[in-house]
Amino acid sequence: MSTQTTLTRIDRVVKDDTIVPEASDEFVVTPYVKDVVDRALLYLHAGYPVHFAGASGTGKTTLAFHLAAQWGRPVTLMQGNEEFVTSDLTGKDIGYRKSKMVDNYIHSVMKTEEQMSRVWVDNRLTTACRKGDTLIYDEFNRSRAETNNVLLSVLSEGILNLPGIRGSGDGYMDVHSEFRAIFTSNPEEYAGTHKTQDALIDRMITIKLGHPDRDTELRIVQSRSGLDKHEAAYITDIVRELRGEENKSKTSLRAGIAIARVIKCKGITPRFGDTLFHAICYDALGMESAKIQHAGRSVFYEMIDDVIKQVCPPIETSTGQAKSRKIKSVD
């Protein structure tokens, strides 16, 4: 998943391989967003990890970066991976270092001393725990549960188990007091995800994210595309109507942003009967709902056409006549 998702962008500065998130002027802050972020900050201040859980396109990753920017510490980013093993989080031994000293200061006496030590290389979790970074573990449930077990002692006892390191508290490392963790996850029914162990979920506070309210979606579409507010409102309501109870599509705001940016680039407006606009909607919205997948492409196109007809004025409609469209007023 891109880190520039539905709640617009977060500026990121890379310093010494560390991501330093900075709040962007383009970030959309509405009462909905502020409420989520304020609660999450409260949990971080209390010492708890925050877990943003929700469907694709609900802004989990962007919220995680925005939250980290508000927290004010450098960020270490990890992304869940089916192939991960514990060492991909903590680090591992990469071999041995051998040193030999020869003392021949007195010509008639030669002394030699050899030393061999194991060489350990930190990976991202260890680096974050050592430096007190904010760990963003994006889509952590794409990693297997046994891989994530190392997080249990980190989140509850503030101790990282590093059995490969000697001379470091017998393989244990105290976690920096400023260390915080922010997790994101997709629903378990999504392809490529794993069921998360209850012991790990129990150690974090989960904020379940749905699609934001209309005002938030509208402001995001407008911000990301540069469309006029009224034109952005057409796109927003098309997406929301398709997502409604009657159609039950899984359409995300990400598709709405794509439509808005494309028509802005082309210089057209969202109008019923504009064949290019209809085609752009077909392509961007995709075959997303179970109902559509079973029904076939023609039914999908008809559904899109019906929603566009409900929401947008006809291509030939004048500005005065367009007031009768099915769309909420825009201040």
C-alpha positions in Angstrom: 0.0 0.0 0.0 1.2 3.5 -0.8 1.9 5.7 2.1 -0.1 8.4 0.3 -3.6 7.1 0.8 -7.0 8.6 1.2 -6.3 11.3 3.8 -3.9 13.0 1.4 -0.2 13.2 1.8 2.3 13.4 4.6 5.7 15.1 3.9 8.6 12.7 4.8 12.2 13.7 5.1 14.8 10.9 5.0 17.8 11.6 7.3 20.5 8.9 7.8 18.1 6.2 6.5 15.5 7.4 9.1 12.1 8.6 8.0 11.1 11.9 9.8 7.4 12.6 9.0 6.3 16.2 8.9 2.8 17.4 8.9 1.8 18.7 5.5 -0.3 21.7 4.8 -2.3 19.6 2.3 -3.3 17.1 5.0 -7.1 17.2 5.4 -8.1 17.7 9.0 -11.8 17.5 9.7 -13.6 16.7 13.0 -13.6 13.0 12.0 -9.8 13.0 11.4 -9.1 15.1 14.5 -11.1 12.8 16.7 -9.2 9.7 15.6 -5.8 11.4 15.9 -6.5 12.9 19.3 -7.6 9.5 20.7 -4.6 7.8 19.2 -2.2 10.4 20.7 -3.8 9.9 24.1 -3.0 6.2 23.8 0.6 6.8 22.8 1.1 9.2 25.7 -0.3 6.5 28.1 2.4 4.1 26.6 0.1 1.9 24.5 0.7 0.9 20.9 -2.0 2.0 18.5 -3.6 -0.3 15.9 -5.5 1.1 13.0 -7.7 -1.7 11.6 -9.9 -1.4 8.5 -10.6 -2.1 4.9 -8.3 -1.0 2.1 -8.7 2.7 1.2 -9.7 3.9 4.7 -6.5 5.9 5.2 -4.8 3.7 7.8 -1.2 4.2 6.6 -1.6 7.9 6.1 -3.1 8.3 9.5 -0.3 6.3 11.0 2.3 8.7 9.4 0.3 11.7 10.5 0.1 10.3 14.1 3.8 9.7 14.0 4.4 13.3 12.8 2.3 14.6 15.8 4.3 12.4 18.1 7.5 14.0 16.9 10.0 11.1 16.9 11.8 9.6 13.9 10.0 6.7 12.2 11.1 3.2 11.4 8.8 1.7 8.8 8.2 -2.0 8.4 5.7 -3.7 6.1 4.2 -7.1 6.7 5.5 -9.9 4.5 4.6 -13.6 4.2 8.3 -14.5 3.9 9.3 -12.7 7.1 11.0 -14.7 9.9 11.9 -13.2 13.3 15.4 -12.3 12.2 13.9 -10.0 9.5 12.5 -7.9 12.4 15.3 -8.2 15.0 18.5 -8.9 13.1 20.9 -11.9 13.1 24.4 -13.1 13.3 26.2 -12.8 10.0 29.3 -14.7 10.9 32.4 -14.3 13.0 35.2 -11.7 13.3 38.6 -13.0 14.0 41.5 -10.9 15.2 45.1 -11.9 15.8 47.8 -9.9 17.7 51.4 -10.7 17.4 53.8 -9.2 20.1 57.4 -9.4 19.0 58.6 -6.5 21.0 61.4 -8.6 22.5 63.1 -10.3 19.6 63.6 -13.6 21.4 60.0 -13.8 22.6 57.0 -13.9 20.4 53.5 -13.7 21.9 50.3 -14.3 19.9 46.8 -13.7 20.9 43.7 -14.6 18.9 40.1 -13.5 19.5 37.0 -14.6 17.7 33.6 -12.7 18.2 30.2 -13.1 16.6 29.0 -10.3 14.3 25.5 -9.2 14.8 23.6 -6.8 12.5 20.4 -5.1 13.8 17.3 -5.1 11.8 14.5 -2.5 12.0 12.7 -3.5 15.1 15.9 -3.7 17.1 17.0 -0.3 15.7 13.7 1.3 16.7 13.8 -0.2 20.2 17.4 0.9 20.7 17.0 4.5 19.4 13.5 5.2 20.7 12.0 5.6 17.2 8.3 5.3 16.4 7.7 2.0 14.7 5.1 1.9 12.0 4.4 -1.7 11.2 2.2 -1.4 8.1 -0.2 -4.4 7.4 1.5 -6.4 10.1 -1.0 -9.3 9.7 0.6 -10.1 6.4 3.5 -11.5 8.5 2.9 -14.9 10.1 1.9 -15.0 13.8 5.1 -16.8 14.9 7.2 -14.1 13.3 5.4 -11.4 15.3 5.8 -13.2 18.6 8.9 -11.3 19.3 6.7 -8.2 19.7 5.0 -9.6 22.8 7.7 -8.9 25.3 8.5 -5.6 23.6 5.0 -4.2 24.0 4.2 -5.6 27.5 7.5 -5.7 29.4 9.7 -3.3 27.3 12.3 -6.0 26.7 13.5 -7.3 23.3 14.8 -10.8 23.2 18.0 -11.0 21.1 19.4 -14.5 21.7 22.1 -13.9 19.1 23.8 -11.1 21.1 26.2 -11.9 23.9 27.3 -9.3 26.4 23.9 -7.6 26.1 22.1 -8.7 29.2 22.3 -12.4 28.2 20.5 -11.7 25.0 17.9 -9.2 26.3 17.8 -5.5 25.5 15.8 -2.9 27.3 13.5 -1.0 25.0 14.1 2.8 24.9 11.5 4.7 26.9 10.5 6.8 23.9 9.8 3.8 21.7 6.2 3.7 20.5 4.5 1.4 17.9 1.7 2.1 15.4 0.2 -0.9 13.6 -2.1 -1.1 10.6 -4.0 -4.2 9.4 -6.5 -5.3 6.7 -9.4 -7.6 7.6 -8.5 -11.2 7.9 -10.6 -12.3 4.9 -8.3 -10.3 2.6 -5.9 -12.3 0.5 -2.4 -12.7 2.0 -3.4 -11.9 5.6 -3.0 -14.1 8.6 -5.0 -14.5 11.8 -3.3 -12.5 14.5 -2.6 -14.1 17.9 -4.9 -12.8 20.6 -1.9 -12.1 22.9 -0.6 -9.5 20.5 -3.9 -7.8 19.8 -4.5 -7.7 23.6 -1.3 -5.6 24.0 -2.4 -2.8 21.7 -5.4 -0.5 21.5 -7.4 -1.0 18.3 -9.1 1.9 16.5 -11.4 0.4 13.8 -11.6 2.7 10.8 -14.5 2.8 8.3 -14.9 5.1 5.4 -14.9 8.7 6.5 -17.9 11.0 6.5 -18.9 12.8 3.3 -17.3 16.1 4.2 -14.0 14.4 4.8 -14.2 12.5 1.6 -15.2 15.6 -0.4 -12.3 17.6 1.0 -9.9 14.9 0.2 -11.0 14.5 -3.4 -10.8 18.2 -3.9 -7.4 18.5 -2.3 -5.9 15.6 -4.2 -7.3 16.5 -7.6 -7.6 20.3 -7.7 -11.2 20.1 -8.9 -13.7 22.7 -8.1 -15.6 21.8 -4.9 -18.9 21.3 -6.7 -17.3 19.0 -9.3 -15.4 17.1 -6.6 -18.8 16.6 -4.9 -20.2 14.7 -7.9 -17.3 12.3 -7.7 -17.6 11.9 -4.0 -21.3 11.1 -4.2 -20.8 8.6 -7.0 -18.4 6.6 -4.8 -20.6 6.9 -1.7 -23.7 5.9 -3.6 -22.0 2.8 -5.0 -20.9 2.0 -1.5 -24.4 2.4 -0.1 -26.7 -0.3 1.2 -28.5 -0.8 -2.1 -25.4 -1.5 -4.2 -23.1 -2.9 -1.5 -20.0 -2.1 -3.5 -16.6 -2.1 -1.7 -15.6 1.0 -3.7 -13.0 3.0 -1.8 -12.2 6.7 -1.9 -9.0 5.8 -3.6 -11.0 5.2 -6.8 -12.8 8.5 -6.4 -9.4 10.3 -6.2 -8.3 8.5 -9.3 -11.4 9.6 -11.3 -11.1 13.2 -10.1 -7.4 13.5 -11.0 -7.9 11.9 -14.4 -10.8 14.2 -15.4 -8.9 17.2 -14.1 -5.9 16.2 -16.2 -8.2 15.8 -19.3 -10.1 19.0 -18.6 -13.6 17.4 -18.6 -16.4 17.6 -16.1 -18.4 14.8 -14.5 -21.6 14.7 -16.5 -24.1 12.0 -17.3 -23.9 11.1 -21.0 -20.3 12.0 -21.4 -19.0 8.7 -22.8 -15.4 9.4 -21.8 -16.4 10.2 -18.2 -18.5 7.0 -18.0 -15.5 4.9 -19.3 -13.2 6.5 -16.8 -15.6 5.5 -14.0 -15.8 1.9 -15.3 -12.1 1.6 -15.3 -11.3 3.3 -12.0 -14.1 1.7 -9.9 -13.4 -1.8 -11.0 -15.1 -5.1 -10.3 -15.2 -4.7 -6.5 -18.4 -6.1 -5.1 -19.3 -9.7 -4.8 -22.7 -8.8 -6.4 -20.9 -7.3 -9.4 -18.4 -10.2 -9.8 -21.2 -12.7 -10.1 -23.4 -10.5 -12.3 -20.9 -9.7 -15.0 -19.5 -6.6 -16.7 -22.7 -5.4 -18.4 -24.6 -5.3 -15.0 -21.6 -3.5 -13.5 -21.7 -0.8 -16.2 -25.4 -0.4 -15.8 -25.0 0.1 -12.1 -22.4 2.8 -12.7 -24.5 4.4 -15.3 -27.5 4.5 -13.0 -25.5 6.1 -10.2 -24.0 8.7 -12.5 -27.5 9.5 -13.8 -28.8 10.0 -10.2 -25.8 12.1 -9.1 -24.6 14.2 -12.1 -26.5 16.5 -14.4 -26.8 15.5 -18.0 -24.0 16.7 -20.3 -26.3 19.2 -22.0 -27.9 20.5 -18.8 -27.4 24.2 -18.1 -26.1 25.5 -14.7 -29.6 26.5 -13.7 -31.2 23.2 -14.4 -28.4 21.2 -12.7 -29.9 22.2 -9.3 -32.3 19.3 -9.4 -29.6 16.6 -9.3 -29.4 14.1 -6.5 -26.6 15.6 -4.5 -26.3 17.2 -1.1 -25.7 20.9 -1.1 -22.1 22.1 -0.9 -21.3 25.2 1.2 
